[in-house]
């Protein structure tokens, strides 16, 4: 039994640099004027326990700062436990306690091994036919993660889950009854599994070590002084150890930010969500009151800091006693000026502006030599945005919370390889993987990049090819046939065939593994690793050397090796669950940089910020749902179950977050930052910020948002004195101007000459989108080909069963596109409807036709210009009529031009073809030189009508002559070197977006003219 003596308790108020004050006091006099009864005053005799390894490193640095860099023997600084580690490192001599069996203490099971074993248990339990909605392996793994968290919570709080058996299932809904039954199975089998493997849960091992240390020191106090600093005893086992240390003859506990100003009535009603709740429970466990807690010696007398502490204390006053605010306002009023000195509020319109303003705050701070600054936020999105914004100033500030392994280059590449294969080598996932810097496929990296870009440009732009690499090969072959048909070269396509073979060789084993049945996780990971190593191989280095170098590579290969070693524990799984299963395992893992951190600027999460200090704190993300976060819903137990088991309520996490907020807002200089919107929706300010504002409004001193940082962020990208750009007026020399135009390009020349300049002079072609939907233009091409084949086969009369023969041809042409859902679901049915209408038109029209010609090409040369200009035309159909004239028809599947547009010259295609036919331009195609008596559109739209014929009722021959004459005058104007190719000279006739509008910067100059958006 230990000697009964009062506990030795201290506190360092919130806002003080906790570790620096601790180090400075101990460095000045390690015995603190005999505080540690008769012990020598040597610093190295001390043992200091801090909550985490990070705090231990920070305390070492604090001693160095306090000693001004002089050589010294430091105390023994040890962590009580570390959230990043499964095991606890304690001081030697545990054999002094009663737990001699510690030498035989089982090692902690690794997180992945436990998650896999629990997932297997879940899958096995759900094999019971009475249970519905059985999860797959990926979902079982997610449930196993949550189940592991429940096991840790129960172990941490020393609550046996065997108490589940005492819960009455009838008191819960049916699905909770099933869950209770299942949890009882887990609590029965899991300890036996651990015993069989000779392991224990990490939380249980930590508890036993902490308990053993407490027993050892209780029975035989250590020879030197022991100080436990910065812990609030949130873990019961650590709370017991703190209790023992506080009662040691040479022991002391230093609490972080205990509120000594809060009245006793409020102290007695603290709830789990209050920032002082943890220390309230710790003192209760120790049997101590707040009056027994002293201020740590050596603290400066700072009225401003005391005023801030009082303000924060009142802000966080429990709801049960907020009626006392009225009386406290009179006490606070004289202190308000000092309390608010050094605290500012910034409200940004949105997350992007928030990050920009924070980056400028950090940059501003670094202008002052030696001054430090820390961004503290629980929102990793804000942390990433700010880190990115800081790079524009040449500042590389790491997020101390680390980078998710799945977002590092090797982790992302591994995930991209899965997505590529799972999608059947669809264009977007394929390019995302093959354009990754790691992808080389045994080639020089530059050569691999060139092949990927060639594949994208020639094959992947436009509609998606058929699934798989075989579909890509067929798409390459189709493009080759199309080029050969147009007498174009195929050399670049020939380079793609061996490249596709390289992709196929690298991915084949993994593709087969993912497409198989019943596989082990270890086997899938091995195939996965072999795949990405083959993809990453260059002409000079193997894939492993490329992937697994550096901190990120080392973390990735350690993770994958662990999966290979432990994967068989999950048992056989369906390979199609592997992509989600892999994400479930890799995304929680983080990689923390070992080197390269900025010496004066930091980005911390609330956990990392505990006990840390900076000259300026920036607390960001102060919105509800962020800080504090949402109380998560447990998949395994509900709130009544937690209460019945005596587990801490979810609000306990809010209490811990509130304590972190209080520590931060109490800093000497602090900027509170929030965004007014999140993802486009209005955001609600954090409850603590609202409380602070309410209190300050009562004092008549509300925090007014500071605008300067937002103004700086806006100004940094602003351009003063913007002069609106004028219309582009390119005037290329005569020899560079186009010497030939198609009849369809004439319409472009009339409407948007700049597009002709970009296409014919600059030789720029728009790229089709990746993985494009089947377009109206493609539908038109297919229907044109069907009608061309039909009319070419029967040019002089309709066959028997004309509709059946047209549909047969249609089926043959549509067949290649039928693997696309839109084609089979929409295009084919509409074509069938249009085909019936077309045959009806043919039956009315063909008696007047001697012979029909399709896809007729011809040329006409303007000889009277400064240089010859060739007009090319390709008519869908020209019919020789029995009356010695021609009829020119144009098939349309989309929008048609009006006859007013045709007559005004804005749509001159058909009139120009009529004029060309009269001059014998189509003679080589078998069309005689005759006048045109009819021009018209056949609109094959499908639907109830099937189609519409729109025939010109005026004089087609005269219209053609007028169109040709106008075109000659227009071409003559462009033979003048001073004539520019203007962009959209007739904007009133333009309604759609042009392919080259972005190059012509139409939105800029049209806005300046008042004609744009």
ChimeraX attribute file (.defattr): number of C-alpha atoms within 10 A of each C-alpha:
attribute: neighborCount
match mode: 1-to-1
recipient: residues
	/A:1	5
	/A:2	12
	/A:3	9
	/A:4	8
	/A:5	10
	/A:6	14
	/A:7	23
	/A:8	23
	/A:9	25
	/A:10	22
	/A:11	21
	/A:12	24
	/A:13	22
	/A:14	26
	/A:15	23
	/A:16	21
	/A:17	19
	/A:18	25
	/A:19	25
	/A:20	22
	/A:21	20
	/A:22	22
	/A:23	21
	/A:24	19
	/A:25	18
	/A:26	21
	/A:27	19
	/A:28	14
	/A:29	13
	/A:30	23
	/A:31	22
	/A:32	15
	/A:33	10
	/A:34	13
	/A:35	15
	/A:36	20
	/A:37	13
	/A:38	11
	/A:39	16
	/A:40	15
	/A:41	19
	/A:42	16
	/A:43	19
	/A:44	15
	/A:45	19
	/A:46	24
	/A:47	20
	/A:48	21
	/A:49	26
	/A:50	25
	/A:51	22
	/A:52	24
	/A:53	21
	/A:54	18
	/A:55	24
	/A:56	20
	/A:57	14
	/A:58	17
	/A:59	23
	/A:60	18
	/A:61	16
	/A:62	21
	/A:63	23
	/A:64	18
	/A:65	14
	/A:66	19
	/A:67	15
	/A:68	9
	/A:69	10
	/A:70	9
	/A:71	8
	/A:72	12
	/A:73	9
	/A:74	17
	/A:75	19
	/A:76	16
	/A:77	21
	/A:78	21
	/A:79	20
	/A:80	26
	/A:81	22
	/A:82	16
	/A:83	12
	/A:84	9
	/A:85	11
	/A:86	18
	/A:87	20
	/A:88	21
	/A:89	15
	/A:90	17
	/A:91	14
	/A:92	8
	/A:93	12
	/A:94	19
	/A:95	15
	/A:96	18
	/A:97	18
	/A:98	13
	/A:99	17
	/A:100	12
	/A:101	10
	/A:102	15
	/A:103	9
	/A:104	7
	/A:105	15
	/A:106	17
	/A:107	15
	/A:108	19
	/A:109	18
	/A:110	15
	/A:111	13
	/A:112	17
	/A:113	18
	/A:114	22
	/A:115	24
	/A:116	26
	/A:117	22
	/A:118	24
	/A:119	28
	/A:120	21
	/A:121	19
	/A:122	25
	/A:123	22
	/A:124	12
	/A:125	15
	/A:126	18
	/A:127	13
	/A:128	10
	/A:129	8
	/A:130	7
	/A:131	11
	/A:132	9
	/A:133	6
	/A:134	16
	/A:135	16
	/A:136	17
	/A:137	26
	/A:138	22
	/A:139	18
	/A:140	23
	/A:141	27
	/A:142	19
	/A:143	19
	/A:144	22
	/A:145	21
	/A:146	16
	/A:147	22
	/A:148	18
	/A:149	13
	/A:150	17
	/A:151	20
	/A:152	16
	/A:153	16
	/A:154	20
	/A:155	22
	/A:156	21
	/A:157	19
	/A:158	17
	/A:159	14
	/A:160	14
	/A:161	18
	/A:162	13
	/A:163	13
	/A:164	19
	/A:165	13
	/A:166	10
	/A:167	16
	/A:168	11
	/A:169	16
	/A:170	9
	/A:171	10
	/A:172	15
	/A:173	10
	/A:174	11
	/A:175	9
	/A:176	18
	/A:177	16
	/A:178	14
	/A:179	16
	/A:180	21
	/A:181	14
	/A:182	17
	/A:183	20
	/A:184	16
	/A:185	14
	/A:186	18
	/A:187	17
	/A:188	13
	/A:189	12
	/A:190	17
	/A:191	14
	/A:192	12
	/A:193	14
	/A:194	17
	/A:195	11
	/A:196	9
	/A:197	12
	/A:198	13
	/A:199	17
	/A:200	20
	/A:201	23
	/A:202	22
	/A:203	21
	/A:204	21
	/A:205	23
	/A:206	24
	/A:207	23
	/A:208	17
	/A:209	23
	/A:210	25
	/A:211	19
	/A:212	24
	/A:213	27
	/A:214	24
	/A:215	21
	/A:216	20
	/A:217	20
	/A:218	21
	/A:219	14
	/A:220	14
	/A:221	21
	/A:222	19
	/A:223	12
	/A:224	17
	/A:225	25
	/A:226	24
	/A:227	23
	/A:228	26
	/A:229	25
	/A:230	23
	/A:231	24
	/A:232	26
	/A:233	21
	/A:234	17
	/A:235	20
	/A:236	19
	/A:237	24
	/A:238	25
	/A:239	23
	/A:240	20
	/A:241	22
	/A:242	30
	/A:243	27
	/A:244	23
	/A:245	27
	/A:246	24
	/A:247	22
	/A:248	26
	/A:249	22
	/A:250	23
	/A:251	27
	/A:252	25
	/A:253	26
	/A:254	26
	/A:255	24
	/A:256	24
	/A:257	26
	/A:258	23
	/A:259	21
	/A:260	18
	/A:261	13
	/A:262	16
	/A:263	14
	/A:264	10
	/A:265	11
	/A:266	16
	/A:267	19
	/A:268	11
	/A:269	14
	/A:270	19
	/A:271	19
	/A:272	20
	/A:273	20
	/A:274	23
	/A:275	29
	/A:276	24
	/A:277	21
	/A:278	24
	/A:279	21
	/A:280	22
	/A:281	18
	/A:282	22
	/A:283	20
	/A:284	12
	/A:285	15
	/A:286	17
	/A:287	11
	/A:288	17
	/A:289	10
	/A:290	17
	/A:291	8
	/A:292	12
	/A:293	19
	/A:294	15
	/A:295	15
	/A:296	17
	/A:297	14
	/A:298	13
	/A:299	14
	/A:300	9
	/A:301	8
	/A:302	8
	/A:303	12
	/A:304	18
	/A:305	22
	/A:306	19
	/A:307	21
	/A:308	27
	/A:309	25
	/A:310	21
	/A:311	23
	/A:312	23
	/A:313	20
	/A:314	22
	/A:315	21
	/A:316	20
	/A:317	22
	/A:318	21
	/A:319	12
	/A:320	12
	/A:321	13
	/A:322	15
	/A:323	11
	/A:324	13
	/A:325	16
	/A:326	12
	/A:327	10
	/A:328	12
	/A:329	18
	/A:330	11
	/A:331	12
	/A:332	20
	/A:333	15
	/A:334	12
	/A:335	18
	/A:336	20
	/A:337	14
	/A:338	14
	/A:339	23
	/A:340	21
	/A:341	15
	/A:342	16
	/A:343	19
	/A:344	16
	/A:345	18
	/A:346	21
	/A:347	23
	/A:348	23
	/A:349	15
	/A:350	18
	/A:351	21
	/A:352	16
	/A:353	19
	/A:354	25
	/A:355	28
	/A:356	23
	/A:357	26
	/A:358	29
	/A:359	25
	/A:360	20
	/A:361	19
	/A:362	23
	/A:363	16
	/A:364	12
	/A:365	19
	/A:366	15
	/A:367	9
	/A:368	9
	/A:369	8
	/A:370	11
	/A:371	13
	/A:372	18
	/A:373	25
	/A:374	23
	/A:375	27
	/A:376	25
	/A:377	24
	/A:378	21
	/A:379	17
	/A:380	17
	/A:381	13
	/A:382	21
	/A:383	26
	/A:384	17
	/A:385	18
	/A:386	25
	/A:387	22
	/A:388	18
	/A:389	20
	/A:390	20
	/A:391	12
	/A:392	10
	/A:393	11
	/A:394	8
	/A:395	17
	/A:396	17
	/A:397	21
	/A:398	22
	/A:399	21
	/A:400	17
	/A:401	19
	/A:402	15
	/A:403	20
	/A:404	17
	/A:405	23
	/A:406	23
	/A:407	18
	/A:408	18
	/A:409	17
	/A:410	26
	/A:411	23
	/A:412	16
	/A:413	24
	/A:414	22
	/A:415	21
	/A:416	20
	/A:417	25
	/A:418	23
	/A:419	19
	/A:420	22
	/A:421	23
	/A:422	18
	/A:423	14
	/A:424	17
	/A:425	23
	/A:426	23
	/A:427	24
	/A:428	17
	/A:429	19
	/A:430	20
	/A:431	19
	/A:432	15
	/A:433	24
	/A:434	24
	/A:435	17
	/A:436	16
	/A:437	15
	/A:438	21
	/A:439	28
	/A:440	27
	/A:441	25
	/A:442	20
	/A:443	20
	/A:444	16
	/A:445	19
	/A:446	10
	/A:447	13
	/A:448	20
	/A:449	18
	/A:450	13
	/A:451	22
	/A:452	20
	/A:453	16
	/A:454	16
	/A:455	23
	/A:456	18
	/A:457	14
	/A:458	17
	/A:459	24
	/A:460	26
	/A:461	18
	/A:462	20
	/A:463	19
	/A:464	22
	/A:465	24
	/A:466	19
	/A:467	14
	/A:468	17
	/A:469	19
	/A:470	15
	/A:471	16
	/A:472	23
	/A:473	18
	/A:474	14
	/A:475	18
	/A:476	22
	/A:477	16
	/A:478	13
	/A:479	16
	/A:480	20
	/A:481	14
	/A:482	13
	/A:483	14
	/A:484	12
	/A:485	9
	/A:486	9
	/A:487	9
	/A:488	11
	/A:489	11
	/A:490	14
	/A:491	9
	/A:492	13
	/A:493	18
	/A:494	13
	/A:495	13
	/A:496	20
	/A:497	15
	/A:498	10
	/A:499	17
	/A:500	19
	/A:501	13
	/A:502	18
	/A:503	17
	/A:504	15
	/A:505	14
	/A:506	21
	/A:507	23
	/A:508	16
	/A:509	17
	/A:510	23
	/A:511	20
	/A:512	13
	/A:513	20
	/A:514	23
	/A:515	14
	/A:516	12
	/A:517	13
	/A:518	14
	/A:519	18
	/A:520	20
	/A:521	27
	/A:522	22
	/A:523	16
	/A:524	21
	/A:525	21
	/A:526	16
	/A:527	20
	/A:528	23
	/A:529	21
	/A:530	18
	/A:531	23
	/A:532	27
	/A:533	24
	/A:534	22
	/A:535	26
	/A:536	28
	/A:537	24
	/A:538	21
	/A:539	11
	/A:540	10
	/A:541	13
	/A:542	16
	/A:543	23
	/A:544	17
	/A:545	13
	/A:546	17
	/A:547	24
	/A:548	17
	/A:549	14
	/A:550	10
	/A:551	14
	/A:552	24
	/A:553	21
	/A:554	14
	/A:555	20
	/A:556	26
	/A:557	18
	/A:558	13
	/A:559	18
	/A:560	19
	/A:561	15
	/A:562	15
	/A:563	23
	/A:564	18
	/A:565	14
	/A:566	18
	/A:567	22
	/A:568	18
	/A:569	19
	/A:570	23
	/A:571	18
	/A:572	16
	/A:573	20
	/A:574	17
	/A:575	20
	/A:576	19
	/A:577	14
	/A:578	21
	/A:579	17
	/A:580	16
	/A:581	19
	/A:582	19
	/A:583	14
	/A:584	16
	/A:585	20
	/A:586	19
	/A:587	14
	/A:588	11
	/A:589	16
	/A:590	18
	/A:591	20
	/A:592	16
	/A:593	15
	/A:594	7
	/A:595	8
	/A:596	9
	/A:597	16
	/A:598	12
	/A:599	10
	/A:600	17
	/A:601	22
	/A:602	23
	/A:603	26
	/A:604	23
	/A:605	22
	/A:606	22
	/A:607	17
	/A:608	15
	/A:609	23
	/A:610	21
	/A:611	27
	/A:612	21
	/A:613	21
	/A:614	21
	/A:615	16
	/A:616	23
	/A:617	25
	/A:618	26
	/A:619	25
	/A:620	25
	/A:621	26
	/A:622	27
	/A:623	23
	/A:624	16
	/A:625	16
	/A:626	15
	/A:627	25
	/A:628	21
	/A:629	16
	/A:630	13
	/A:631	13
	/A:632	9
	/A:633	10
	/A:634	14
	/A:635	12
	/A:636	15
	/A:637	16
	/A:638	12
	/A:639	14
	/A:640	13
	/A:641	17
	/A:642	16
	/A:643	11
	/A:644	12
	/A:645	18
	/A:646	15
	/A:647	17
	/A:648	15
	/A:649	15
	/A:650	17
	/A:651	16
	/A:652	19
	/A:653	20
	/A:654	20
	/A:655	20
	/A:656	23
	/A:657	21
	/A:658	21
	/A:659	25
	/A:660	22
	/A:661	22
	/A:662	22
	/A:663	26
	/A:664	27
	/A:665	23
	/A:666	27
	/A:667	24
	/A:668	21
	/A:669	19
	/A:670	25
	/A:671	21
	/A:672	19
	/A:673	25
	/A:674	25
	/A:675	23
	/A:676	18
	/A:677	16
	/A:678	15
	/A:679	8
	/A:680	10
	/A:681	9
	/A:682	12
	/A:683	17
	/A:684	16
	/A:685	20
	/A:686	19
	/A:687	17
	/A:688	20
	/A:689	22
	/A:690	15
	/A:691	17
	/A:692	19
	/A:693	17
	/A:694	16
	/A:695	21
	/A:696	20
	/A:697	12
	/A:698	14
	/A:699	16
	/A:700	11
	/A:701	15
	/A:702	14
	/A:703	17
	/A:704	11
	/A:705	13
	/A:706	15
	/A:707	13
	/A:708	11
	/A:709	21
	/A:710	21
	/A:711	12
	/A:712	15
	/A:713	20
	/A:714	13
	/A:715	11
	/A:716	11
	/A:717	8
	/A:718	10
	/A:719	7
	/A:720	7
	/A:721	6
	/A:722	7
	/A:723	7
	/A:724	12
	/A:725	15
	/A:726	14
	/A:727	18
	/A:728	16
	/A:729	14
	/A:730	16
	/A:731	17
	/A:732	16
	/A:733	11
	/A:734	15
	/A:735	10
	/A:736	12
	/A:737	17
	/A:738	16
	/A:739	15
	/A:740	17
	/A:741	17
	/A:742	16
	/A:743	22
	/A:744	16
	/A:745	20
	/A:746	24
	/A:747	18
	/A:748	17
	/A:749	23
	/A:750	18
	/A:751	22
	/A:752	23
	/A:753	21
	/A:754	25
	/A:755	25
	/A:756	25
	/A:757	24
	/A:758	18
	/A:759	16
	/A:760	17
	/A:761	14
	/A:762	13
	/A:763	9
	/A:764	13
	/A:765	11
	/A:766	8
	/A:767	12
	/A:768	12
	/A:769	11
	/A:770	18
	/A:771	15
	/A:772	13
	/A:773	15
	/A:774	17
	/A:775	13
	/A:776	13
	/A:777	11
	/A:778	14
	/A:779	19
	/A:780	16
	/A:781	13
	/A:782	18
	/A:783	24
	/A:784	19
	/A:785	17
	/A:786	23
	/A:787	20
	/A:788	16
	/A:789	18
	/A:790	21
	/A:791	19
	/A:792	16
	/A:793	12
	/A:794	13
	/A:795	17
	/A:796	17
	/A:797	17
	/A:798	17
	/A:799	13
	/A:800	8
	/A:801	9
	/A:802	19
	/A:803	18
	/A:804	13
	/A:805	13
	/A:806	21
	/A:807	18
	/A:808	14
	/A:809	17
	/A:810	22
	/A:811	15
	/A:812	10
	/A:813	16
	/A:814	21
	/A:815	12
	/A:816	10
	/A:817	19
	/A:818	15
	/A:819	14
	/A:820	15
	/A:821	12
	/A:822	14
	/A:823	19
	/A:824	14
	/A:825	11
	/A:826	11
	/A:827	21
	/A:828	20
	/A:829	14
	/A:830	17
	/A:831	26
	/A:832	19
	/A:833	18
	/A:834	24
	/A:835	26
	/A:836	19
	/A:837	22
	/A:838	22
	/A:839	16
	/A:840	13
	/A:841	15
	/A:842	15
	/A:843	13
	/A:844	9
	/A:845	11
	/A:846	17
	/A:847	13
	/A:848	12
	/A:849	20
	/A:850	15
	/A:851	18
	/A:852	21
	/A:853	20
	/A:854	21
	/A:855	17
	/A:856	18
	/A:857	17
	/A:858	21
	/A:859	22
	/A:860	19
	/A:861	15
	/A:862	17
	/A:863	11
	/A:864	10
	/A:865	14
	/A:866	13
	/A:867	13
	/A:868	12
	/A:869	20
	/A:870	16
	/A:871	22
	/A:872	21
	/A:873	25
	/A:874	18
	/A:875	21
	/A:876	19
	/A:877	19
	/A:878	26
	/A:879	23
	/A:880	21
	/A:881	20
	/A:882	12
	/A:883	10
	/A:884	13
	/A:885	18
	/A:886	26
	/A:887	21
	/A:888	25
	/A:889	21
	/A:890	18
	/A:891	19
	/A:892	21
	/A:893	21
	/A:894	12
	/A:895	9
	/A:896	14
	/A:897	12
	/A:898	11
	/A:899	17
	/A:900	10
	/A:901	12
	/A:902	18
	/A:903	16
	/A:904	11
	/A:905	22
	/A:906	20
	/A:907	24
	/A:908	26
	/A:909	22
	/A:910	25
	/A:911	27
	/A:912	27
	/A:913	30
	/A:914	30
	/A:915	26
	/A:916	27
	/A:917	27
	/A:918	22
	/A:919	16
	/A:920	19
	/A:921	24
	/A:922	23
	/A:923	17
	/A:924	12
	/A:925	14
	/A:926	10
	/A:927	22
	/A:928	18
	/A:929	17
	/A:930	19
	/A:931	21
	/A:932	28
	/A:933	20
	/A:934	23
	/A:935	24
	/A:936	18
	/A:937	19
	/A:938	18
	/A:939	20
	/A:940	24
	/A:941	21
	/A:942	22
	/A:943	13
	/A:944	10
	/A:945	12
	/A:946	18
	/A:947	22
	/A:948	17
	/A:949	16
	/A:950	16
	/A:951	15
	/A:952	14
	/A:953	11
	/A:954	13
	/A:955	12
	/A:956	22
	/A:957	23
	/A:958	16
	/A:959	22
	/A:960	26
	/A:961	17
	/A:962	18
	/A:963	25
	/A:964	21
	/A:965	13
	/A:966	14
	/A:967	21
	/A:968	16
	/A:969	11
	/A:970	14
	/A:971	17
	/A:972	17
	/A:973	14
	/A:974	17
	/A:975	18
	/A:976	13
	/A:977	13
	/A:978	14
	/A:979	14
	/A:980	17
	/A:981	21
	/A:982	21
	/A:983	25
	/A:984	23
	/A:985	15
	/A:986	11
	/A:987	13
	/A:988	8
	/A:989	11
	/A:990	12
	/A:991	7
	/A:992	6
	/A:993	9
	/A:994	14
	/A:995	14
	/A:996	20
	/A:997	15
	/A:998	11
	/A:999	13
	/A:1000	21
	/A:1001	15
	/A:1002	22
	/A:1003	15
	/A:1004	16
	/A:1005	17
	/A:1006	18
	/A:1007	13
	/A:1008	16
	/A:1009	13
	/A:1010	8
	/A:1011	12
	/A:1012	12
	/A:1013	8
